[in-house]
Amino acid sequence: MVKTLGELCEFKNGGTPSKTVEEYYNGGTIPWISSADIKDGRVSSPRIFITPKGVKDSSVNVVKKGTVLLVTRTGVGKVVLAPYDLAFSQDITALIPNEDIHAEYLARFLKANAEKLVAAARGATIPGVSRQVVESLRVELPNLGEQRRIADISGRVDVLRQKQAEAQGLAGDLVPAVFEEMFGNPLNASSTMDQISLGDLLSSIDSGMSPVCADQSAEADEWGVLKLSAITLNSYDELKNKAILPSYHPDVSLEVKAGDILFARKNTKVLVGACAYVEKTRPKLLIPDLIFSLRIKDGRKVRPRYLAHLLGSTSFKTKVTALAGGSAGSMPNISKEKLRALLVPVPKIEKQEAFEKKLVEVSKLKETLLRRSKDFEDLSSSLSAQVFDPQ
């Protein structure tokens, strides 16, 4: 059986009490949320509480726990089940299902149709999707028992995805923990390790170039240049790039290679000096002029993975950031001269190699977790396509 949401649900609009009336808020007990309070399929802790009088004297509606809430403006397509009785803003629409459709099944259906809702949104300043569009969505209705079973399976897949994401986060935290365990605080290493200037450890500090680029990312067979955001703290993301215009002839000596150390010479106060070791990368990507490529002179003295994680470590980064200069209002910048003069602690090569071996193990673990995460994503997408395929 197929029905429209207009046949299956009662719709309620949200509203906002006047902020100038103190008695609408003073001592309020009714949580009130907006679309900004819905994140990752959950409602964050409410920041605003209104009074019963604030509800009575305004267009605000209060709905029961378990009501399906759909964002129809400012973040169109976000869906959540109300975790408790609450009121909501005008950028949210409440859908109260009748006896033919299970609430969680309805929420899953809306999530599967989020892209369709986004595409139907209209408005130059704040795009929104009309109630008529939502009401016209057609949904396949198995019996209620089957709806509950489907919702339960989808929920279990979501839990697995969440646990997988948590495991990936923990794997990412392993590297700083291993570094600290093996080398301690590098700022306190002057008595236990050699202190060598970075310039004596490197054969070169190469600057990139930033040619005129297209707005989109480079295709696999196109040349591209990294965005500054491709380098964060001990993290490299090849997907953050821009395609180079066909008229530009790339300097292949500036191509990013596996084994490179990339260093953000200019960025915000938080990210200036961010450093990352490139484990692997797609071909045909160039470094931009705001990123240095650091080349090791002698791998028997210092290993690139150790150096990259030293420069990007939380404790040592304060020393790196102190090198940055710049006028007020501009992004801080670290010059090659100051970077070359930076003294860095260099432990025995055997210890650095042991650290590298542990990093390789962590990298393999992260790749395994990433593959499993993709499997869960594929499973979730397949389930949505089979059950909630937009009509």
N, C-alpha and C positions, 0 to 999 in steps of 0.2 A: 504494500500500500504506500502511495506517495501523497503527501500533503504539503501545503505551504506553511511557513511559520506563522503567517497571519491567521491560519485556521487552528493552529496548535497553541498559541501563546497569547497572554494578555501583556500589553506593552505599557511600561510606565516611564515617563521622562524624569530627569533629575532637575534640581534647582539649587539656588544659593540664597540663603537669607541675607538681608541687608547687613553689611558689616558695620553700619553706623548705629545699629540698635544694640546696646550692651546687653539687654536682658535676653537677647537671642542666643548669647554665647556664655554669659556669666553663670557658672555653675552647671553648664550643660552636661548631659549624660549620654546623648545620642551621637555615636561616631559618624562623622561626615567625611567622605572621601571624594577625590577627583581622579581623573585618568592617570595623573602622575603618581598616585599611590598604588597603582597596579603594575607590578614588575615581576617578570619571569613566572607568570601564571599565579601570583600570590598577591594578597593585599598587605602592604606594609603597615606598621603600627600607625593608627590614625593620629593626625596632628591636631585635628579640630573636633570639638564636641559642641553640639547645639542643644538648645532646650526644647521641650515640647511646644512652647509658645512660638519658638522660631520656626518650627514645622508648620504649626497651625496658621501663622500669619504670612506664609510664603508659598512658593510653588514646590517646595521640597517634599519628596516622597520618602517614606521609610519602608524598607522591604525586609522580609524574614531571612534568617540564616538559610543558605542553600539556594537562594535565588540566583539565576544566571544574569551576570552583569556584562554587557557588551559596550566597549568604547566605540562611539560613533563619531567623535571629533577628537582631534589632538591625540593621535595614536590609534587611528582606526584599526579595528580588528582584534585588539586585546580582549581576552575573555577570562572571567574568573567566576567561581561560585562564591557568593557572599559568605565569609567565615562566621558571621554573627549578624544579628539585626543591625541595620545601618541605613543612613541616608547618603545621597550621592549627588554629584554635580550634574549640570546640564550637558556635559560631554559624555555622559554615560546613559545608556538605556537599559532598563531592567526588563527581562523576559520571564514571565511567570507561566510555566508550562501547564497545560491541562492534563487530564488523566491518560491521554494517548501517548505522551512522550516523557521519558525519564529525564530529569534535570541534567544529570551528568552526560547522558547521551547527547542532549541538546548542546551542551557546552563543547563536547568533542566535535560535533558537527560544525559549529560556528568556527572553531579553531581551524578545521580543515578547509573552511571557505574564507579564511582571513584575506588571502590574496585577492579573491573576487570582490570582497568588500572594499579593500583598498583601491582597487581599480575603478570601482563605482563612485568613489568619493569625489565631491565637487566643492569648489570654493578656492579662490586665489590665495587668501590670507590664511585661513584655517580650514583645510579641506574636511568635509564631513559627508557621511553617507546617510541618506534619507531613510525614514521608517519604511517608506514604500518599497525600497530596495530590499531591506531586511525581511519585510513581510512576504515578499515574492519568492524568497528562497524556498526551493522544493527539497524535501528530505524524505528519504526512504525509511519506512517505519516497519521494522520487524515487531514481533510481539514484545511486551514489556520485559519478560524474562530474558529474551535475547538481547534487548537493549542494555539491560543491567550487566549481562555477561560481557558484551562488547566494551562497555564503559570500564568494567573491572580489568579486562585484559589491557586496554589502553593505559589505564592508571598504573598497572604493574610495569609496563614498558617505560612509562615516564619515571617511575622510581628507579629502575635500572639505569636509565640515562642519567639521572641525577647522581646516583652513586658512582657511575663511571666518571662523570665530570669532577666529582669530589676526589676520586682516585687520581685523576690527571693533575689536579691542583696539588695534591700531596706529593706526587712525583716531581713536580716543578720545584717544590720546597726542599727536595732532597739535596740538590746541588749546593745551595748555600750552607746547608747543615753539614755536608761532607767537607766543604772547604774550611768551615770554622773548626770542625773537629780535627782536621789534619794540620792546619796552619795557625789556628788561633786568630787573634786580632792582629792584622798586619801592621797596624800603627805601633804595636808594642814589640815588633820583631827585630829591632835594631841590634840587639845583643846576641841573637841566635841565628841571624841570616845576614848574608852579604847585602849591602845597600849599593845598588848600581843605578846610574842614570839611565833613563829609558832610551836616550839617544845612543848609548853604548850597546844596547841590546838589539836595536833595530837597524836594518840595512836601509830602510827608507820609510818616510811618512808621506804617502801619496794623496794628493788632493783630487777630488772628482770635478765634474763639470755638470752644469744644469742647463741643457739645451731647451728650446721651446718644445713643449710636449702637448699631446692631446689630453682631453679630460679623462679618458678611460684608461684602464690598465692594459698593458701590452699582452697580446695573444702569445701563445707558446712559441710561435715562430717569428715573433717580432722583437725588435730591440726595445728595451725600456730603461728607465732610470729610477732608482729607488727613491721613494719618498723619505723624508726625515723620520717619519713615524715607523719606518721599517726597523729602526734600531731603538729598542728600549733596554731596560736593565737586564743584561745577560740574555737577551732574546732577539732573534732575527726572524723577520717575516717577509719572505720573498713576494707575497701577494700584494704588498703595499708598494706599488710602483705605478709609473705613468708611461704610456707608449710614446716613443720618440717619433716625431714627424718623419715621413719617408725621405724628405729632402736632406736630413741631417746624416752625416757619415760618422758613425760611432768610432771612438778611439778604443780599440779592442784591449789596449793595455790597462784600461780602467774597468774591465769586466770583472764582476764579483766571482770569486772562485771558492770552492770548498777549502777550508783551512785558513781563510782570511780572518783577520781581526779588524772589525769595523768599529769606528769611534766617532761619536757625534760631537763635533767640535763646536757646534753652535745649536742651541736649543733653549727651552725654558729653563728656569733655575733648577727645576727638579730633574730634568732629563739631559742637561748639558753634561758631557762627559760619559753618557751612556755607552756601554761597550758590549760587543757580542762576538762570539766565535761562530763562524759559519760552518756548521757541520755538513750541510749539503745545500745546494741551490740549483735552480733552473738556469740554463744558459741565457746569454744575451741580456744580462742586466748590468747596468753601469752604476758606479758610485756617484752621488751628486756632490756639488761643491761644499756642502755643509757636513760631509762625512769624510773622515780620514780612513785610509786603509793602511794598517800597520804591518810591516814586513819584518819577520824575525831574522836577525843576522846569523845566529848560531844556535841551532836547535839542541846542541849539546850543553848549552848554558841555561837556556830558558825555553820552556815548552809553550806553544801558543795558547793552548787551553788554560794553562795556569795563569798566564799573563792576562788573558781576556777576563777571567773570573776575578783576578785580583783587582784590576782596574774597575770592574763593575760591582765589587763587593760593597755591601752597605757601609762598613766601617772605613774602608780605604777611599771610598768615593768622596768623602768630605775633603780629603786632601786633594783629590782631582778637581773637584768643583771650585776649590779655592784659587785655582789657576785662572778661572774665567774672569774676563773683564768686559766692559761695555758701558755705553752711556745710559743714563736713566731712560727707561721706556723701551730700550732695545733688548733683544735676546742676548744673554751672555755668550761670549766667544772665547775659545781657548786657542792660542797661537801655537804654531809648530815649535817655536823656540822654547816656550814655557813647558810644553809637553816633553821635549827632548831633555830638559833639565830636571824633570821629575825623578826623584830617587825612589826606587822600588825595591822591596825585599825579595831576594832570590834564594829560595831554599835549595838543598842538594837536589841534583837532577833525578836521583832515584825516587825521591819523594814526589816530585812533580809527575814522573811517569806513573807512579802508583795512583795519583789523583786522576790522571788521564784514563787509566783503566776503569776506575769507578765511574767516571763520566760516561764512558762508552756503555757500561752496564745500565746506567740510568737512562741513557738515550734509547737503548733497545727496549727497556721497560715502557718508556713513553710512546714509542712507536707501536708497541703491542696494545697499549691502552687506547691509542688513537684509532687503530684498526677496529677494536671492539666498539668504540664510541660510534664509528661510522656504521658498523653493523646494526647497532641499536637505532640509529637515525634512519637507516634503510628500512628496518622492521617497522618503525613508527610510520614512515611515509607510505609503505606498502599497505599497512593496515588502514590508514586513512583513505588511501586511493580505492581500496576494495569496498570499504563500508560507507564512506562519506563522499564518494565521488560527486562533485558538483553537478547538479542536473541542468 
